Amino acid sequence: MSARRRREAHAIYLIPGFFGFTNLGRFRYFIHVDRFLRERLAARGVSARVHVVPTHPTASLPTRAALVVDALAHTPPRRGEGVHLVGHSTGGVDARLVVSPGVALPTKHDVERFAGRVRSVVGVSSPQHGTPLAAYLATRRGQRRLALLSLATSYVLRFGHLPLTALVSLAALFAREESRREGTLLDDLSQQLLADFSLARRRAVARLLRDVFEDQSLLLQLTPEGMDLFAATVRDRPGVRYGSVVTRSRPPGVATTLAAGFDAGAQAIHAIYRTIYRLAAQTREGAAPEPSAAQRRALVAAFGKLPGAHVNDGIVPTRAQVHGRVLAAVRGDHLDVIGHFNDPATDPPHYDWLTTGSGFDRKRFEAVWDRVLDFLLQ
């Protein structure tokens, strides 16, 4: 490593995505990424600070982007530090909005002052061109399921698995059409899951769910149609390098069902995955622009061929995630890539949120984030 690289200082801001909780008691959204980056930066002899941006799970893109600016203001970059914004899921879209020249955001801080310091922006599994799943979640039925998914995700990542009775009920709710008893079933299931949390964690989860119910502006904005408008109005900032990490999971079918094994809980989670994958696959041809020659080469090299419009990671269409240089294109689901895959033997343990049969593991996780670091420090 050159002497110049050792002297340079960097500030990396991690921006959470759709599920948006920064900290629920002991569980942190970026716990694995944060720890890995700090260890790798120290091993490389790089002076760097890593910050996690507090955000709102489903507020509008301008509101979320303003929270990124507020975080930059509260932890101001030091003189000579290169600033890097790394967003997972919607966090990658927030980062693009922050640095767009001339953007007006609902914050008291001078946006241009901080945006002008940014050197690079990376979106990880980000819906740069929207996701059809957002349109479903914007419905009355979808909104309640979003809140329940948020609760179930926090439970799995805290305890490692959902109770079997809760899993069966959750899978049934995603599989069936709306019924008169649905509200009661949702309430009963929520209470069952919350009962296992400590008082402090129940309060944290309650705040998360309140935020989800009170402001869901983000949902309509993340539809493919909403992101068409975003793409037409938001410009890349000259001098800033843009990169993306692109993910795709295995389409649900016989192979993924067999990969889930004979565990009843895993099969119930896989049933939920089948439903949300199908919703995210309802993407029209042309919803995302044709990739550039370099982007196409990266996708074909990783996946064997250019993914079709319907291919997704369980949340976001794969081709909708492409913006700027493709840093990594991997087979993994939407949360695998930030460390939430099945590997409970590590410390802290990695817990999977969906049974997708992706085969994502620690080796792939480290390879992805090494590539992201290479790009940031370039």
N, C-alpha and C positions, 0 to 999 in steps of 0.2 A: 504494500500500500504506500502511495506517495506521501511525502511530508505535507503536501498541500491538503490532501484528503484528511489527514489527521488534524490539521489546524481548523478545517471548516466545521462550523456548528450547524445543527439542524433542529427544527422543531416540527414534529409530526403530530397531526391532529386526526384522531380516529373518530369518525362520525357514524353513529348507529343508524340502523335502517328501520324497516317497517314495524318490527316489534318494539323497537325504540327504547326499551328500558336500559339505562346505563348501569344501574345497580339495584338489585332486589335482595337486600340483606347480604348474605355471603356470596351470592351469585352475581357475576358481572358479565355483561354482554361480550366484551372484548377480552375476557380474562386470559385466554390462550394466546391471542394475537399480541396483546400488550406485553406479556411475559416473554414471548419469543423475540419480539423486536428489541426489547431491552437487552436480552442476553446476546443476541447477534450483534447489535451495535457495540456493546462492550467488547465482544470478541474481535471485532474489526477495528477497535481502537478509535471509533467515531464518537465525537462529542454530540450528543443529541438528547432532546427531551421528548417524551411521548405523553400526549394529553388525550383524554377521552372526553368528547363533547357531550354535555347534557342536552337532551333533545326531547321533543314531543312525538309520541308514536304516530299519530294520524293527523296532526295539524297541517295546514297548507304549506306548500313548498316555500313561499316567501317567509312564513313564520319560522319554519325550521331553518332556513338559510340565515335568518336574523339571529337565531340562537348560536349558529356557528360564529358569526361576527362577534357576538357578545362573549363567546368563549375566547376568541382571539384577543379581545380587549381586556379580559380578566386575567389572562396569562400571556401578556404581550411578548412577542418575539424579541429576543435580545439583539443588540447591534451585531450585524454580520451573520445572523442566523438565516438559513434558508428555510422557508415555510412550505410544508407539504400537507395537502388535504387528502386523506384516504377515507372514502366512504363505502360502507357495505350497504347493498340494496339501495333504498332511497337516499341514503347518506351520500352516495356518489352523485346523485342528481342535485342534492343540496350544495355540494362542493362546486359543481359547475355554475350554479346560479350565483353563488357568492362572488366568483371571480369574473362574471360576465361584465364587460365594460358598460358603465352607465346604469347599472341595475339600481332600482329603488327598493329598499327593504325596510320593514317596520322596526327600526332600531335607532337609538339615539346616537350611535357611534358612526364615525366617518367610514363608510364601507370601503371607499377607494383607498384610504390610508392602509387598510389591512390587505385588501385584494391585491394591491400593487406589490406586496411582499411575497406573494405566493409564487413558488417556482414550479410546482407540479401538482396535478390532480389525478387521483386514481379512483376509478369506480370498480367495486368488487361485486359481481352478480347484480349490477345496477340496472333498473328498468329505464335505460336511456331513451327507449322508444315505447315505453309503457308495457302493461300486461293486462290481458283480458280478465285475469282474476280480480283486478281492482273493480271492474264493473259489477261483478257478482257481489263483492264485499260491500259495495255501496248500496245494495238493496237492504230492505228491512231485515230480511232473513240473514243475509250475509253479515250485517253489522253485529248481530248477536253471536254469530259463529266466530267472527274475528275476535271478539272479547274472550270467548271461550277458548279459542286457540292460543291467545296470549297467556291466559291462565294456565292452560295445559302445558305449554312450552316452558314456562317458568317452573312448573312443578317437576317436569321431566329433568330439566337441567339442574334442579336442586336435589331431587331424590334418586334420579337415575331411571325411573320408570313410573308409569301411572298405575294405580290400582286396577286390577282386571275388570272389576265391575264398572269403573269409570271409563275404561277403554272401550268396553262393549257399548256402553251408552253413547259415548262420543262418536264412535264409528257409525252407529245407527242413525244419529242425528244428521251426519253428513250424507248418509246414503238415502234417507227418506225425503219425501216432499214435505212441505210445511203442513202441520196439523194443529188442531186446537190445543193439544196437550204440550206443544213444543215449548211454550214459555215456562211451564211448570217443570218440564224435564231439564231445561237449561238452568233454571234456578237451583234445582235439586243437585245437579252435577256440580255447579259452581260451589255450593255450600259444602259438598263432600270433599272437594279438593282443598278449599280454603281451611277446612278443619285441621288439616295436618301441618299447617304453617304456624310458626310462632306468632305472637301478637304483633310484634314489630314488622314481621314479614307480611302478615295479613294487611296491615295498614299500607305498606308499600305497594302491594298488589292492588289494593282497593284504589289507591291514587292512580295507578296505571290504568285500571279499568274505567275509572271516572274520566280520565283524559280521553280514552278511546271513545266513550259514549258522547262526551260533550263536544268534541271537535273532530269531525271526520272529513274535513275539506280535502285532505290528501287523496282520498279514494277516487274521486272523479278526475282529479288532475293526473293520476297515474294510469288512466285508461289509454290505449293507443291513440285515441282521438285527442285526448287532453295533451299527450306528449307531442303530437303533431304541432300543436300551437307552441309548445315549449321550444321545439327545435327551430321553429320559424322565427322566434324572437330572441332567443338566448344565443349569444355569440361567444366563441372561444377567445380568450385574451391572448394577444400577441406576446410571445416570450414565455408563455406557460406551456409545459409539456403535459400532454394528456395520455393516460394509459387505462387499460381495462383488463380485468380478470374475468374470464368467461366460463360459465359452468353449464353442464348438462347432466341430467340424471337419467337412469335407465327407464325407458317407458314401461309402465306397469303391465304385467302379463304373466304368463306361466313361469318364466325364469325368475322374475322378482318375487313372485309368490313362493316359489320353492326356496329362494334365498332367504326369505323371512323365517324359514324353518317351521318347526311344529309348535313353537311357543304361541299360546293363544293371544298374549299381549302384543307380540310382534305382528301377528296377523291382523289384529284390530287396528294397529297404527298403519299398517300397509293399506288397509281399506280406506283410511282417511287420505293417504297419499294418492291412491287411485282417483279419488274424487277431485282433489285439487290439481293434480296433473292434467286431468281431462279438461278442467276449466281453463287452466293456463294454456292449453293446447289449441284453444279456439281462436287462433290468430289468423287473420287474413293474409294472403300473399301480398307482399309489398308494404306491410305495416312498418317494417324496418327498411331503411335504404340499402341498396346493394353495397356490400363491403368493398373497400378499396382493394387493389391488387395485393398489397402487403397484408391486409387483414384477411383476405381470402386464403392466402398461402398459409398463414398461421392457423386458421381454423381447419383447413384441409389436412395440414400436417398433424394436428392433434386428434382429429376425429375421423380421418380417412376420406371424408367428403364434406362438402358444405352442408351444415344442418338445415333441414327444411324449416318452414315457418312454424310448424307445430311443436318442434323440439324445444324442451324447456327444462328447468332445474327443479320443477315442482312449484315454483312461484312465478318466475320470469322467463319468457321465451329467450332462448340462447342468443339468437341473432339480435334481439333487442338490447342486449347488454354491451354491444360493441361500440366503443367510442375512442378514437385516438389509436395509439399503438396497443396491439394485443400482447400483453405481458405474459399471460398464461391462459391456456384453454384446457380445462380439466373435466374429467368425469366425476361429478360429485353434486350433491343437492345444495339447496340454497344456503343452508347453515353449516354443511360440512366444511366449507372453505374458510370459515372463521373459527374452526376448531371444535364444532359441536357434532362430532362423529363418535362412533362407538369404540372407546378404549378406556374402560373404567380402571385399568391397572395403573395408569399414570397419575402423577400428582401435580396439579389438581386433575381429577379424572375427566375424561372426555365422555360426554353423554350424548347419544344420538337423539334427535327430536322426531325424525321420521324414519321408518324402515323402508329404504328405497333400493337396497341391494347395490349401492354404488361402488362399494369396496374402497371407499376413501379412507386413508389412514394417515398416521403421523408423518410418514415419509413424504407423501404427496403434499401434506399441509406445509411442511418445512420448505419443500421445493417451490411452492407458490409464493410464499412470503420472502424467500431469498430473492426471487425474481423481482418482487415489488421493491425490496430494499435496493437492489442493484439499480433499478430505475430511478428511485428517489435520490440516490447518492451520485448519480451519473454526472 
